[in-house]
Amino acid sequence: MTGTEPVVLRGRARLLGTGSGEPEPAEVTLLDGEFALGHGSGTRVVAYRDLATVAVQAGAVLVVLGAGHGAVRFLLDQFGPQQGRLARELRERRLRQRLADAMVRAFGDPIDLVEFERTTGAGSTPEHGVGQLVYHPWGAVLAPVDERVAWSWIRRAAVGDVALQAGGGDVTVQHGSAAIRLMSLGPAARVHADRFASLRDGAAIDAGQLVGRLIPDASYAARQRAALVLVDGRPASPVALGDAWPALEAAVLTEPAFAESYAALRARGGGADALRWIAIAPTEPGSDQSRRWFFVGLPGNLVALELVSEGAHATYCFRVVPRAQFSGSTDPEEVRRAVREVSDALVDARFLREPMAIPEDHLGQPRYLRYRLALASLPALAAARARFVARLVHRDIESWAKSLDDLIAWHASSRDDSASWPGRAAQEAQVEQAEGEP
């Protein structure tokens, strides 16, 4: 959506809810990041993400700009042969801009409008509708035309069975516990089935290659087992990895500094019984470069994350359950749920941890606009940020360990989710100082 020629469409616009509401000559100019709506004697420049509604009704296009009390409604008509193009372009450009906000680099293919039926889990009531289907390197997004209905974020690592109904033009895609059936696709059904299968298979190939590079001397069975579970940042425990765990643990912890902090976290989490996970993912689908990180469950309702393939060394700590629900110990299943959620967010955010961790008073600064847009667009990232407690900088092992113990003790006693650890400000100051150093 950059560097394209402006598209100018002419018709009528009627401002609803104010004034006379009489139709006036209008000109809509579609630009790269926004569109200009000129009507009567005024012109508004609107970002596509600000389109709350684009609906076709009785041959006209209803557009709602913004939401809530400040929303503005226009009815656009008499655009002649371009009436259909107007609605299509506004929807497609809005979707691409919102995907860019969510750090999704969509393929440049035309966006298909598909009829769908989806279920969110066993026993759930199927939802039926029409939506825009977009593919990108990490998966696909189904955005229903009805703006009140949530998007389906389909990660390629979660794609399971892809079933093509012979002769019917339907494709059913399992992803996790959910399923989507694309209906009445006709000859395009095979294309969509192949694309979903290609996404799934590409994730499996990437996992196999990354595991093979990390532990090439492990047994074939161990590498196969690891490749089945370590797909696109899916966290794996010692139980899930079996014989592959010791080799992978050693391969991930080659840097002494990370090995030292991992050992210290594990000791606080219960030693040999500590809950812990390893995750790996390609930097980009198809890349032979990887990111690697680990989680360790801690006392005090915390789980720790370290991204070991980055130069900066810090421990990121997240809340497991709401503080008011913490009774002194955490259910391992709740810890696993938190780990999976944070790991998904890390991949969705393209391995940026700062959007999860940056203090609120910093987030509002102009230079962090990218993070604000991502947090507004990525449910997993917003959920991980809601869990975030503090990040501990590794200046030296002694001060880091002291801060860690202080954080664990404070968090074990706190029952207010809005409270901030008293040591957080000092840690953030160290982060800022580290960022300013060459």
C-alpha positions in Angstrom: 0.0 0.0 0.0 2.9 2.3 -0.6 3.9 4.2 -3.7 0.6 3.6 -5.4 -1.2 6.2 -7.5 -4.2 7.9 -5.8 -7.6 6.5 -6.9 -10.3 9.2 -7.2 -14.0 8.2 -7.1 -16.9 10.7 -7.4 -20.5 10.6 -6.3 -22.6 11.9 -3.4 -22.2 12.0 0.3 -24.8 12.6 3.0 -23.7 13.3 6.6 -26.1 11.5 8.9 -27.3 12.8 12.3 -26.4 16.5 11.9 -27.6 19.4 9.9 -30.0 19.0 7.0 -28.5 15.6 6.0 -29.0 16.5 2.4 -26.8 14.7 -0.2 -23.9 16.8 -1.5 -21.4 16.2 -4.3 -18.5 14.1 -3.0 -15.0 13.0 -4.0 -13.2 10.1 -2.3 -9.5 10.0 -2.9 -7.8 6.7 -1.9 -4.2 7.2 -0.8 -1.6 4.8 0.6 -2.3 5.3 4.3 -5.5 7.2 4.4 -8.3 8.5 2.2 -9.7 12.0 1.7 -13.5 12.5 1.7 -14.5 15.8 0.2 -18.1 16.8 0.4 -19.8 20.2 0.0 -17.2 22.7 1.2 -15.2 20.4 3.5 -12.7 17.6 3.3 -11.8 15.0 5.9 -8.6 13.0 5.8 -9.2 9.6 7.5 -6.8 6.7 8.3 -8.3 3.4 7.0 -8.0 1.9 10.6 -10.5 4.6 11.7 -13.3 3.0 9.5 -15.5 1.4 12.2 -18.1 0.3 9.6 -18.2 -0.2 5.9 -21.6 -1.6 5.0 -23.5 -1.8 1.7 -27.2 -1.0 2.0 -29.8 -0.3 -0.7 -27.2 0.5 -3.3 -25.3 2.9 -1.0 -22.2 2.6 1.2 -22.6 3.4 4.9 -19.2 4.4 6.5 -18.8 5.1 10.2 -15.7 7.0 11.1 -14.4 6.4 14.6 -16.4 5.0 17.5 -18.5 6.1 20.5 -19.7 9.6 21.1 -17.4 11.1 18.4 -18.4 8.7 15.6 -19.4 10.3 12.3 -21.6 8.6 9.7 -21.8 9.1 6.0 -24.0 7.5 3.4 -22.2 7.4 0.0 -24.1 6.8 -3.2 -24.3 7.6 -6.9 -20.8 6.5 -7.6 -22.0 4.8 -10.7 -20.0 1.7 -11.8 -17.5 2.5 -9.1 -20.0 2.0 -6.2 -18.9 -1.6 -5.7 -15.3 -0.7 -6.0 -15.6 2.0 -3.3 -16.8 -0.5 -0.7 -14.3 -3.1 -1.7 -11.3 -0.7 -1.7 -12.2 0.8 1.7 -12.6 -2.7 3.3 -9.4 -4.1 1.7 -7.3 -1.0 2.5 -8.6 -1.0 6.1 -7.8 -4.7 6.5 -4.3 -4.3 5.2 -3.6 -1.3 7.4 -4.9 -3.1 10.5 -2.8 -6.1 9.7 0.3 -3.9 9.3 -0.6 -2.5 12.8 -0.5 -6.1 14.0 2.9 -6.7 12.5 1.4 -8.9 9.8 3.1 -8.6 6.4 0.3 -9.9 4.2 1.0 -11.3 0.8 0.1 -9.0 -2.1 -2.6 -11.3 -3.5 -6.1 -9.9 -4.0 -8.2 -10.4 -0.8 -10.8 -13.1 -1.2 -14.3 -12.6 0.2 -15.5 -16.0 1.5 -18.5 -17.6 3.1 -17.5 -19.4 6.3 -18.8 -21.4 9.2 -16.6 -21.7 12.3 -16.5 -23.3 15.7 -14.3 -22.3 18.5 -14.2 -25.6 20.3 -16.0 -28.9 21.0 -19.6 -28.3 21.6 -19.6 -24.6 20.6 -22.4 -23.2 18.4 -21.2 -22.8 14.8 -21.0 -19.2 13.6 -21.9 -18.4 10.0 -20.9 -15.4 8.0 -18.9 -13.7 5.2 -15.4 -12.6 5.7 -12.1 -11.4 4.1 -9.4 -14.1 4.0 -5.8 -13.0 4.0 -2.7 -15.2 3.9 0.7 -14.2 5.3 4.0 -16.0 6.0 3.1 -16.9 9.6 -0.5 -18.0 8.9 -3.9 -16.6 7.8 -6.5 -14.1 9.1 -10.2 -14.4 8.5 -11.9 -11.0 9.1 -15.7 -11.1 9.1 -17.4 -8.4 7.2 -19.7 -7.9 10.2 -17.4 -5.7 12.3 -19.0 -7.0 15.6 -17.6 -10.4 15.0 -14.0 -11.2 16.1 -11.3 -12.1 13.7 -9.8 -15.6 13.4 -6.0 -15.5 13.8 -4.9 -18.8 12.3 -1.2 -19.5 13.1 0.4 -21.9 10.7 1.8 -24.0 13.6 -1.8 -24.6 14.7 -3.1 -25.8 11.4 -4.0 -29.5 11.6 -6.2 -31.4 9.2 -7.1 -29.7 5.9 -10.1 -31.5 4.3 -11.3 -30.7 0.8 -14.9 -31.8 0.2 -15.0 -33.6 -3.2 -17.3 -31.9 -5.6 -18.7 -29.5 -3.1 -16.2 -26.7 -3.1 -15.8 -26.6 0.7 -12.6 -26.7 2.7 -12.5 -27.4 6.4 -9.4 -26.3 8.4 -8.7 -27.5 11.9 -6.5 -25.1 13.9 -6.1 -26.0 17.5 -9.4 -26.8 19.1 -11.2 -24.6 16.5 -12.3 -25.2 13.0 -13.3 -23.1 10.0 -15.2 -24.3 7.0 -14.9 -22.2 3.8 -18.0 -22.8 1.8 -19.0 -22.9 -1.9 -15.6 -22.0 -3.2 -16.0 -23.9 -6.4 -12.7 -24.4 -8.3 -10.9 -22.2 -5.8 -11.4 -24.7 -3.1 -8.3 -26.7 -4.1 -6.2 -23.4 -4.1 -7.3 -22.6 -0.5 -6.8 -26.2 0.7 -3.3 -26.2 -0.8 -2.4 -22.8 0.8 -3.4 -24.0 4.3 -1.6 -27.3 3.8 1.5 -25.4 2.6 1.5 -23.1 5.7 1.3 -26.2 8.0 3.9 -28.1 6.1 6.2 -25.1 6.0 6.1 -24.7 9.7 6.9 -28.4 10.2 9.9 -28.2 7.7 11.3 -25.1 9.5 11.0 -26.9 12.9 12.8 -29.9 11.6 15.6 -27.9 10.1 16.1 -25.8 13.2 16.2 -28.8 15.4 18.6 -30.5 13.1 21.0 -27.5 13.3 20.8 -27.3 17.0 21.3 -31.0 17.9 22.7 -32.7 14.7 24.3 -35.4 16.7 21.2 -36.5 18.6 19.4 -39.6 17.6 17.0 -39.6 14.7 14.1 -40.4 17.0 15.0 -37.6 19.4 15.3 -35.1 16.6 11.9 -36.2 15.2 10.2 -35.9 18.5 11.6 -32.5 19.1 10.6 -31.3 15.6 7.0 -32.3 16.2 6.6 -30.1 19.3 9.0 -27.2 18.7 7.0 -25.6 16.0 7.0 -21.7 15.6 7.7 -21.0 19.3 5.5 -23.6 20.8 7.0 -24.2 24.3 8.1 -27.7 25.1 8.8 -29.2 28.5 11.3 -32.0 29.4 8.3 -34.5 29.4 7.3 -33.4 25.9 10.8 -33.6 24.5 11.9 -36.8 26.3 15.4 -37.9 25.3 15.9 -34.7 23.2 15.7 -32.4 26.3 19.3 -32.7 27.6 20.8 -32.0 24.2 18.4 -29.1 23.4 18.9 -27.6 26.8 22.7 -27.6 26.3 22.3 -26.3 22.8 20.1 -23.4 23.9 22.3 -22.5 26.9 25.7 -22.2 25.1 26.3 -18.7 26.5 27.6 -18.8 30.0 25.6 -15.8 31.2 22.3 -17.4 30.1 23.3 -20.7 31.6 24.0 -19.0 34.9 20.7 -17.2 35.1 18.8 -20.3 33.9 20.4 -22.3 36.8 19.5 -19.7 39.3 15.9 -19.5 38.1 15.6 -23.2 38.1 17.0 -23.4 41.7 14.3 -21.0 42.9 11.6 -22.8 40.9 12.3 -26.2 42.6 15.6 -27.5 41.2 15.1 -30.8 39.4 11.3 -30.4 39.9 11.1 -26.9 38.4 8.6 -26.3 35.7 10.5 -25.3 32.6 10.2 -25.0 28.8 12.3 -24.3 25.8 11.0 -22.7 22.6 12.6 -22.0 19.2 11.3 -20.3 16.0 12.7 -19.1 12.7 13.3 -15.4 12.5 11.1 -15.5 9.4 9.3 -18.5 7.9 11.8 -20.3 5.7 14.8 -18.7 7.4 17.7 -20.8 8.7 18.2 -18.3 11.5 16.4 -18.8 14.7 15.3 -17.2 18.0 15.5 -19.3 21.2 14.0 -18.7 24.6 13.2 -20.5 27.8 10.6 -20.2 30.6 11.0 -21.2 34.3 8.1 -21.4 36.7 8.9 -19.4 40.0 7.3 -19.3 43.4 5.2 -16.2 44.2 2.8 -16.6 41.2 5.5 -15.9 38.6 7.0 -17.3 35.4 10.3 -16.0 34.0 11.2 -15.6 30.3 14.6 -15.1 28.8 15.3 -14.7 25.1 18.7 -16.2 24.8 19.5 -15.4 21.2 19.5 -11.7 21.7 22.4 -9.6 22.8 20.6 -7.8 25.7 20.3 -9.9 28.8 17.3 -9.4 30.9 14.7 -11.6 32.7 11.1 -10.9 32.0 8.6 -12.0 34.7 4.9 -12.5 34.2 2.0 -13.1 36.5 0.5 -16.6 36.3 -3.0 -16.0 37.8 -4.7 -12.8 38.9 -3.1 -11.8 42.2 -6.4 -11.9 44.1 -6.7 -15.6 43.1 -3.3 -16.6 44.3 -3.4 -18.7 47.4 0.3 -19.5 47.9 0.8 -22.0 45.1 -0.1 -22.2 41.4 -1.7 -25.0 39.4 0.9 -26.3 36.9 -1.8 -26.1 34.2 -2.2 -22.4 34.9 1.6 -22.0 34.6 1.5 -23.8 31.2 -1.4 -21.6 30.0 0.6 -18.5 30.9 3.7 -19.8 29.2 1.9 -20.6 26.0 0.1 -17.2 25.9 3.4 -15.3 26.4 5.2 -17.4 23.8 2.4 -16.9 21.3 2.7 -13.1 21.9 6.4 -13.2 21.4 6.1 -14.8 18.0 3.1 -12.5 17.1 5.2 -9.5 18.0 8.1 -10.7 15.9 10.2 -11.4 19.0 9.9 -7.8 20.4 9.6 -8.0 24.2 9.4 -4.3 24.8 5.7 -3.8 23.9 4.9 -6.2 26.8 7.2 -4.5 29.2 7.5 -0.7 28.5 6.0 1.4 31.4 2.7 3.1 30.7 4.2 6.6 31.0 6.7 5.7 28.3 4.2 4.0 26.0 2.4 7.2 25.2 5.6 8.8 23.7 5.5 9.4 19.9 8.4 7.0 19.3 6.3 4.1 20.6 3.4 4.5 18.3 4.3 1.2 16.6 3.9 -0.6 19.9 0.5 1.1 20.7 -0.8 0.1 17.3 0.4 -3.5 17.8 -1.1 -3.7 21.3 -4.5 -2.4 20.0 -4.4 -5.0 17.2 -2.9 -8.2 18.7 -5.0 -9.9 21.3 -2.1 -12.2 22.4 0.3 -9.3 22.9 -2.2 -7.3 24.9 -2.9 -10.4 27.1 0.9 -10.9 27.7 1.3 -7.2 28.6 -1.5 -7.6 31.2 0.5 -10.4 32.8 3.8 -8.5 32.8 5.3 -7.7 36.2 8.9 -6.6 35.8 12.1 -7.1 33.8 15.4 -7.6 35.7 18.6 -6.4 34.0 21.8 -8.5 34.3 24.4 -6.0 35.3 25.9 -8.7 37.5 24.7 -11.9 39.0 24.6 -10.7 42.6 22.4 -7.6 42.1 20.2 -9.5 39.6 19.7 -12.4 42.1 18.9 -9.9 44.9 16.3 -8.2 42.8 14.8 -11.5 41.7 14.4 -12.6 45.3 12.8 -9.3 46.3 10.4 -9.5 43.4 9.3 -13.1 44.2 8.7 -12.2 47.9 6.8 -9.0 47.0 4.6 -10.7 44.3 3.8 -13.6 46.6 2.2 -11.2 49.1 0.6 -8.7 46.7 -3.1 -9.1 45.9 -3.6 -6.0 43.8 -3.1 -6.4 40.1 -2.7 -2.6 39.6 0.2 -2.4 42.1 3.7 -2.1 40.8 6.8 -3.8 42.3 8.7 -1.0 44.2 12.0 -2.1 42.5 10.6 -1.7 39.0 11.6 1.9 38.5 15.2 1.2 39.3 15.3 -1.7 36.8 13.7 0.5 34.1 16.3 3.1 34.7 19.0 0.5 34.1 17.2 -0.5 30.8 17.3 3.1 29.7 21.0 3.4 30.6 21.8 0.3 28.7 19.9 1.5 25.7 22.0 4.7 25.7 25.3 2.9 25.8 27.2 2.0 22.6 
